[in-house]
Amino acid sequence: MKWIKIDRDSYGTILGSWAACAVLIFLTAHFIHNTWISLPICLLFVVFILFITWFFRVPNRKTPEPDNDRLVTSVADGKVVIVDKVYEKEFLKRDCIQISVYMNFFDVHCNFWPVSGEVNYYEYHPGKYLLAFHPKSSELNEHSSSCLKNPHGEVFFKQIAGTFARRIVCYSEPGHVEYRGEQCGVIKFGSRIDMFVPLEADIKVKVGDKVRAVESILAVLPD
């Protein structure tokens, strides 16, 4: 039997949920003596406990062509909601192709490095908690920004909080070399990832595509 790997930064959230549900199950059983009412309520709490544990799983996936530094894979599971030419004004300060992936409540919320390279930028930005689809969420919401650089270019990405996502964990440390497909953090009760690749990159996805972290190739950097 293969055990499910749980995100290391989510143990506290899981244990807190277990404790809260245990108390609610006890209170329900103690004060509601009608089994037809108390049993379904208790079962709902048990299902919630199992869901929270499953929610913070770290999937075991293999990145395509690990030695190919030109490949850019998805940071997160979800749906592609933006593919557009934009001006990235925070760090790159040039025109790029933005690829945004929206995570719903049932997607894996662990995030993974999109490309191999050296971290040459990281910044955490406190902010609001607008809906992830809001046009200004990328700028106004709480988010962390990271950039990886290798011989083929730079890939900049943001982990963006949403209305229900209230904690972002990011492992970015400037100067560290990271490898595509390894975990780079988690967005708790996730939201959206904005990625910015060079204009010359060969884009492999379109709006509406479903993508999987680590496995789905979003772009190929220029040679």
C-alpha positions in Angstrom: 0.0 0.0 0.0 1.4 3.4 -1.0 0.8 6.2 1.5 -0.4 9.6 0.4 2.3 12.3 0.9 1.0 15.4 2.7 2.4 18.9 2.3 4.8 19.6 5.1 3.5 23.1 5.7 -0.1 21.9 6.1 0.2 19.7 9.1 -1.0 22.4 11.4 -4.0 23.2 9.2 -5.0 19.5 9.1 -4.5 18.8 12.8 -6.5 22.0 13.6 -9.4 20.8 11.3 -9.3 17.3 12.9 -9.5 18.8 16.4 -12.3 21.1 15.5 -14.3 18.3 13.9 -13.6 16.0 16.8 -15.1 18.6 19.2 -18.1 19.1 16.9 -18.7 15.3 16.6 -18.6 15.0 20.4 -21.1 17.9 20.9 -23.4 16.6 18.2 -23.5 13.1 19.7 -23.8 14.5 23.2 -26.7 17.0 22.6 -28.6 15.5 19.7 -30.0 12.1 20.8 -31.9 11.4 17.6 -29.6 9.0 15.7 -31.2 9.8 12.4 -30.1 13.4 12.8 -26.8 13.1 14.7 -25.3 10.3 12.6 -25.5 12.1 9.2 -24.1 15.2 10.8 -21.2 13.3 12.4 -20.6 11.6 9.0 -20.4 15.0 7.3 -17.6 16.0 9.8 -15.7 12.8 9.1 -16.0 13.4 5.3 -14.7 16.9 5.9 -11.7 15.6 7.8 -10.9 13.1 5.0 -11.3 15.9 2.4 -9.0 18.3 4.2 -6.3 15.6 4.5 -6.7 14.7 0.8 -6.8 18.4 -0.2 -3.2 18.9 1.0 -1.7 15.9 -0.8 1.5 16.2 -2.8 1.0 14.2 -6.0 3.8 11.9 -7.2 4.4 13.0 -10.8 7.2 12.8 -13.3 8.3 15.9 -15.2 8.8 15.5 -19.0 12.4 15.5 -20.3 14.0 16.6 -17.0 17.2 17.5 -18.7 15.5 19.9 -21.2 15.9 23.4 -19.7 13.7 24.9 -22.4 10.5 23.3 -21.2 8.1 25.3 -19.0 5.6 23.2 -17.1 2.6 24.2 -15.1 3.1 25.4 -11.5 -0.3 24.2 -10.6 -3.2 22.0 -11.5 -6.2 23.9 -12.9 -7.7 25.6 -15.9 -5.9 28.1 -18.2 -7.8 31.4 -18.0 -5.4 33.8 -19.6 -2.9 33.6 -22.5 -2.0 37.1 -23.6 0.8 39.5 -24.4 1.3 41.9 -21.4 3.9 44.2 -20.0 5.3 42.7 -16.8 6.1 45.7 -14.6 7.2 44.3 -11.3 10.5 42.7 -12.1 11.1 41.9 -15.8 9.9 45.3 -17.0 9.2 44.1 -20.6 6.6 42.6 -22.8 5.9 38.9 -22.1 3.3 36.2 -22.6 1.2 35.8 -19.6 -0.3 32.3 -18.9 -2.7 32.2 -15.9 -3.9 29.0 -14.3 -7.0 29.1 -12.0 -7.2 26.4 -9.3 -10.7 25.4 -8.1 -11.4 24.0 -4.6 -10.8 20.4 -5.8 -7.5 20.9 -7.6 -4.1 19.9 -6.0 -2.9 23.1 -4.3 0.8 22.3 -4.0 2.9 24.3 -6.5 6.0 23.2 -8.4 8.9 24.9 -10.1 8.0 25.5 -13.8 11.6 25.5 -15.1 15.1 24.6 -13.9 17.3 27.6 -13.1 18.6 30.0 -10.5 16.1 32.1 -8.4 17.1 35.7 -9.2 14.1 37.4 -7.6 11.6 36.9 -4.8 9.1 39.2 -3.1 6.1 38.7 -0.9 3.2 41.2 -1.3 0.5 41.5 1.4 -2.9 42.6 -0.1 -6.6 42.0 -0.5 -8.6 38.8 -1.1 -10.6 39.6 -4.2 -12.1 36.7 -6.3 -9.3 35.2 -8.4 -11.2 36.0 -11.6 -11.2 39.7 -10.7 -9.1 41.7 -13.3 -7.1 43.4 -10.5 -6.5 40.3 -8.3 -3.0 39.8 -9.8 -2.0 43.2 -8.5 -4.2 43.9 -5.4 -4.4 40.5 -3.8 -1.9 39.0 -1.5 0.8 37.2 -3.6 4.3 36.1 -3.8 6.5 36.7 -6.9 9.4 34.5 -8.0 11.7 34.5 -11.0 13.9 31.7 -12.3 16.7 32.3 -14.8 18.5 29.8 -17.0 20.5 30.1 -20.3 17.3 30.1 -22.3 15.5 33.0 -20.5 13.6 34.0 -17.4 10.3 32.7 -16.2 8.5 34.9 -13.7 5.5 33.7 -11.7 3.1 34.8 -9.0 1.2 32.7 -6.4 -2.0 34.7 -5.9 -4.4 34.4 -3.0 -8.1 34.6 -3.5 -11.3 35.1 -1.5 -10.8 31.8 0.4 -7.0 31.4 0.0 -5.5 33.1 3.1 -2.0 31.7 3.2 0.7 31.4 0.6 3.9 29.3 1.2 6.8 29.8 -1.2 10.3 28.2 -1.0 12.0 30.8 -3.2 15.4 31.9 -2.0 17.4 34.2 -4.3 20.7 32.5 -5.4 19.4 29.0 -5.0 19.3 26.7 -8.0 15.9 24.9 -8.4 14.8 22.1 -10.6 11.6 21.8 -12.7 9.0 19.5 -11.1 10.1 19.9 -7.5 7.7 21.5 -5.0 8.1 25.3 -4.7 5.3 25.9 -2.2 1.5 25.7 -1.6 -1.5 28.1 -1.7 -3.9 27.0 1.0 -7.4 26.8 -0.4 -5.8 28.1 -3.6 -6.5 30.6 -6.2 -4.4 31.5 -9.3 -1.0 31.3 -10.8 0.2 33.9 -13.2 3.3 32.9 -15.3 5.2 35.2 -17.6 7.5 33.8 -20.3 9.5 35.5 -23.1 7.6 36.7 -26.2 9.8 34.3 -28.3 8.6 31.3 -26.3 6.5 28.7 -28.1 3.2 28.6 -26.3 1.6 25.1 -26.0 -1.7 25.9 -24.3 -4.8 28.0 -24.9 -7.6 29.4 -22.8 -9.8 26.7 -21.5 -7.2 23.9 -21.4 -7.0 21.8 -18.2 -3.4 21.5 -17.1 -1.6 19.4 -14.5 1.3 20.6 -12.4 4.7 19.1 -13.3 3.3 17.2 -16.3 1.7 19.8 -18.6 4.0 21.7 -20.9 2.9 25.4 -21.1 5.7 26.7 -23.2 9.1 26.1 -24.8 11.7 28.7 -24.3 13.7 29.9 -27.3 16.9 28.0 -28.1 
